[in-house]
Amino acid sequence: MTVYENIVLPLVLDKQKESAYKQHAIDVAEYLGIGDALKKYPSQLSGGEQQRVAIARALVTNPKVIFLDEPTGSLDKERGKQVMELLKTINKEKGVALVMITHSQAHAEYASRIVKMEDGLLG
């Protein structure tokens, strides 16, 4: 599937009409800096761009909360930092709450609240 098809997949599965979401999907892609990649395929994108496509797929549904499991796990340090900055911006500008699981202390520092778990116990 193309980047656009990946982004709108949850809306297609929800049987929404493309005329109702097409511009919104394009706007979300532009907001995330991947508007020029909508006709590309994932294999044609960098790891950071692929991660932004996944974030766009979540944002296109206008969620109140996004759950993230190691959102930078497959990225190098610099791309990871870019994604974390983007998530911070989304939280502030769009008012979307982010619940993230990470092993990275540096990435955890982006959070307004940190809950640690060790050996199955919250601390």
TAKAPE-V55312 format. One record per residue. N is the residue number from 1. RES is the residue in one letter. D_LAST is the distance of its C-alpha to the last C-alpha in Angstrom with 2 decimals. Layout:
n:N res:RES d_last:D_LAST
n:N res:RES d_last:D_LAST
//
This chain:
n:1 res:M d_last:41.88
n:2 res:T d_last:42.25
n:3 res:V d_last:39.53
n:4 res:Y d_last:40.90
n:5 res:E d_last:40.94
n:6 res:N d_last:37.32
n:7 res:I d_last:36.25
n:8 res:V d_last:38.22
n:9 res:L d_last:37.42
n:10 res:P d_last:35.16
n:11 res:L d_last:37.97
n:12 res:V d_last:40.63
n:13 res:L d_last:38.78
n:14 res:D d_last:38.58
n:15 res:K d_last:42.38
n:16 res:Q d_last:42.51
n:17 res:K d_last:45.68
n:18 res:E d_last:45.54
n:19 res:S d_last:47.56
n:20 res:A d_last:44.71
n:21 res:Y d_last:42.00
n:22 res:K d_last:43.83
n:23 res:Q d_last:43.88
n:24 res:H d_last:40.27
n:25 res:A d_last:39.24
n:26 res:I d_last:41.40
n:27 res:D d_last:39.94
n:28 res:V d_last:36.34
n:29 res:A d_last:37.51
n:30 res:E d_last:39.27
n:31 res:Y d_last:36.25
n:32 res:L d_last:34.23
n:33 res:G d_last:37.15
n:34 res:I d_last:38.26
n:35 res:G d_last:41.21
n:36 res:D d_last:43.69
n:37 res:A d_last:42.11
n:38 res:L d_last:42.53
n:39 res:K d_last:45.34
n:40 res:K d_last:43.69
n:41 res:Y d_last:41.97
n:42 res:P d_last:38.49
n:43 res:S d_last:40.17
n:44 res:Q d_last:41.87
n:45 res:L d_last:38.68
n:46 res:S d_last:36.38
n:47 res:G d_last:32.75
n:48 res:G d_last:31.73
n:49 res:E d_last:34.36
n:50 res:Q d_last:33.22
n:51 res:Q d_last:29.68
n:52 res:R d_last:31.25
n:53 res:V d_last:33.25
n:54 res:A d_last:30.15
n:55 res:I d_last:28.76
n:56 res:A d_last:32.24
n:57 res:R d_last:32.27
n:58 res:A d_last:29.14
n:59 res:L d_last:30.51
n:60 res:V d_last:33.98
n:61 res:T d_last:32.87
n:62 res:N d_last:31.75
n:63 res:P d_last:28.22
n:64 res:K d_last:25.97
n:65 res:V d_last:22.84
n:66 res:I d_last:22.65
n:67 res:F d_last:20.05
n:68 res:L d_last:19.98
n:69 res:D d_last:19.04
n:70 res:E d_last:19.48
n:71 res:P d_last:22.24
n:72 res:T d_last:23.51
n:73 res:G d_last:23.18
n:74 res:S d_last:26.97
n:75 res:L d_last:27.92
n:76 res:D d_last:28.91
n:77 res:K d_last:27.18
n:78 res:E d_last:29.62
n:79 res:R d_last:29.63
n:80 res:G d_last:25.84
n:81 res:K d_last:25.91
n:82 res:Q d_last:28.63
n:83 res:V d_last:26.70
n:84 res:M d_last:23.64
n:85 res:E d_last:26.13
n:86 res:L d_last:27.75
n:87 res:L d_last:24.60
n:88 res:K d_last:23.97
n:89 res:T d_last:27.61
n:90 res:I d_last:27.41
n:91 res:N d_last:24.55
n:92 res:K d_last:26.60
n:93 res:E d_last:30.09
n:94 res:K d_last:29.69
n:95 res:G d_last:26.92
n:96 res:V d_last:25.07
n:97 res:A d_last:21.34
n:98 res:L d_last:19.59
n:99 res:V d_last:16.53
n:100 res:M d_last:16.02
n:101 res:I d_last:14.42
n:102 res:T d_last:15.06
n:103 res:H d_last:14.76
n:104 res:S d_last:16.53
n:105 res:Q d_last:14.95
n:106 res:A d_last:18.29
n:107 res:H d_last:18.10
n:108 res:A d_last:14.60
n:109 res:E d_last:16.21
n:110 res:Y d_last:18.54
n:111 res:A d_last:16.03
n:112 res:S d_last:16.13
n:113 res:R d_last:12.49
n:114 res:I d_last:9.68
n:115 res:V d_last:6.60
n:116 res:K d_last:5.22
n:117 res:M d_last:5.80
n:118 res:E d_last:7.26
n:119 res:D d_last:10.04
n:120 res:G d_last:9.55
n:121 res:L d_last:6.31
n:122 res:L d_last:3.76
n:123 res:G d_last:0.00
//
